[in-house]
Amino acid sequence: MPSPRTRPATVLLLASALAVVGLGPAAAPAAAATIPVGAGSYSDTRPAGTSGPTTNTGTPVTPKVTSAARNRPVPTNDWWSSLAFQRYGDNPYSTPMYGHPLTYQATAGGLDVGYPTTPVITGDGRQYEFAHKRDLTIGLTGLNSPDTKADDWSDWTVTPYWSDGTRTLRTTIGHGSPFVYAKGSGGNAQITTAGAPTVFADQGNVLGITVAGHHYALFAPTGSDWNVSGSTVTAGLGGKDYFSVAVLPSTGALATFKKYAYSFVTDSKVTWSYSGGTVRATYTLTTEAKEGSERGTLQALYRHQWLHTTDALTSYTYVSPRGTMKVREAASFSTTQKSAAVLPALPKSGGVDTARLRGYLNDVVNASDPFSGAVDTYWTGKALGRLAQLVPVADQIGETGIRDRMLNLMKGRLQDWFTAGGANEFSYDQAWKTLTGYPASYGSDTELNDHHFHYGYYVYAAAVIAQYDPSWAADSAWGGMVKTLVRDTANPSRTDSAYPFLRGFDVYAGHGWASGHQGFAAGNNQESSSESTNLSAALVLWGSATGDTSLRDLGAFLLTTESESIAQYWFDADEQVFPSSFGHDTAGMVWGSGAAYSTWWTANPEEIHGINVLPVTGGSLHLGGEKAAIRRNLAEMERENGGPAVEWRDLLWEFESFADPASAKAKWDASNGNYTPEEGESKAHTYHWINTLAAVGAPDATVTGDIPTSAVFTKGTTRTYVAHNHGSSARTVTFSDGKTLSVPARSTATSTGSGSTDPDPDPEPEPPTGNTFQLRAGGVLTTATGGTTGSDTVPSANGANHDGTPYQPLVYEVRGVNGTLTSGGQTSFRLQVDAGTSVGLGQQARVSYDFTGDGTFDRTETYHYFATDPVTGWEEYTQARGLKSATGSLSNLRGGTVRLEVWSAIGNGASKLQTGTDKSVVVIPYS
């Protein structure tokens, strides 16, 4: 849903159709009114009467960068974009920038630095903020710069630049960096503190100070000396041009930080890969040794990162608006996650009445205006998305006529937008190196907002067309313009001279940003995280449909990464991020400084809870990974709303169906279809969605297929496996629990453990049963099914902290296990736990392997504990919490033993662990 400043437009440029095809570098176009791209085109001049980027008073602006960066595409929509986008004409420096753990603001005298550690609740309890508050300013003696410019940047670091004609200063700052690296000339290093500092260590060129309760270390070149005079601390640089400042987790950390103080970060880069249902990412810093030879560094990982890494972490931590950050002592770290599922549509099921669905489909396709009067980029996108969801649904029930009419509607509208010179078109801005659609909306033109939101709908619709008409999607036809939109919003190239790398996605923060200028005291923001993932899912489908595995894998990386960030930072799935004083279970908006229970346009709880759900598509299935959070979310919505949803009831029913499909269906049935759909929804889609999940069960994120377009659903003891094959030949999809599914070319296939739910494909054989073990009373793990559901009591932690160390654990074991290790496989489990009404409890699991049964465990895997809620009912604890530690490496089992231990890591009360059901199982990576 739109907001006063949140919906972007996409802008791309290419000198030739060939350049677009490869998503590679393209020179700026020659002066011309129209730039052809395949069968389409865009303009290099804005339509008459329209605007590009401006200040808040309407004055046109160009990027605020140094001459060294003048020809580089500026990554707008970033955490630091106010350095380059002067939205407010009276502020030529920056607004507060939230790097985490540090916060920054550029001023005439240098860089203000803070480390906010105490949340403040504002907006009548609707917003929590770790707002920027200056502890100190990093500068040079006498520096008084008229402005600050962006001089250099990489994936999550940036270098601001100051010059007053006599003195120059550059600082390098970044996400996760406890250091600020400074290079200056024309003056001595100067640190000005907010109050007189307390010195806790003085080693000449190394000074430890405490300001406002926060500990900092100042590092000057060897041979120099820091001098403290009131609130001013200075040091001569002795002919050198460098110094650094670090925020310390404790005064005792000074020696460790001193080791890396002269290892200056010069570049930051993420790489990613997709293979067999797993997304891996590596985050690397490049450094330069200013003194000595040390090239390592310290990085603070966000929660969404440390939950999914097995790399060693130190005991150092920082406070942040995203929860605890944990420090790694190395120049790189890697994460591994099961890929988020994407489907073109939910599968065919017996839960849908064909005649009723046909009627709903006809209501859409026969409407007098299927686009509901949409003229701008955002609302046109919403209308395209509504149609795109129904095309595979119509095809599923044999309504090829309706399907093709919808495809033609989508083609016609996209082709209008993809052709310059009409009532709507895309226009390239050479200064900002962006492609904007006109008519624009919600600041997508003047503020460069929300391009990923708007254009995600266009790419998604194009991907659905490509599934049925590959020739339309060819680069020589309309595919070139689709790829141009991708280059504007999610460009995978760092060397493209026409568009920045991943404009709308912050790879280290793990999610997108909506504002193009970041001109707020609270930093940047993103409201509709689900519209951000809509683009990522669209990339998966477009890449799959066109055979572009690079774009497909980019989409998988973006979607999988952001899905965890959404769970943690928008929905507080583990209840470890939101401050207890916030008092809400969801956030409508995430800010650099915190989060808010609000939207840009209304305080209505239905929209606050629904804005991070829409649009509901086959790319939304990741939301089903946190079912307890969904239940808490909807319970709060009804409390705040004074009862069930009225306006966005269809969206919220669909949201509920990710956790409780039967309950969602009951609400749909009770409505009898008498409601007004949300603007991007239709009764046809909602009916199909809710009744399908009621038939096949909620999404099961614990099992993944080895292609991105696959998913699993679980109802009771039955799993339904689904995969769509966009390829031109049949293929077999293998799931992480050992199930295989044969999928014909250009088709969707479904199957359960006992046979197919779709009459078209052949029934599949039973999956291997030797790798899935149920928990049984008495400490047994067994591959047998059909047990009696019961529970065991997990003893209390008795108020102590047993995180990582088993304490009076429940032990479940199976011996004599033979198995061949699955390449790249990992242990998985799902355990049903219940804390009753107790608060502050956390259950923890450890899985151990004795490969030969000799009594020595060769591999142990300890997982992060699961914080249970005090609401009666089972919650699901899975390996997705992430490894806390591991010893040994996996190997083949020959008469081996597998052991599961479960204990209370924290808390002062007992809890329950469910047994005798396939809802509590351990799945080992063996065949």
Summary of the structure (lengths in Angstrom):
residues: 927
radius of gyration: 27.8
end to end distance: 47.0
largest distance: 84.3
contacts: 3544
relative contact order: 0.11
helix: 23%
strand: 30%
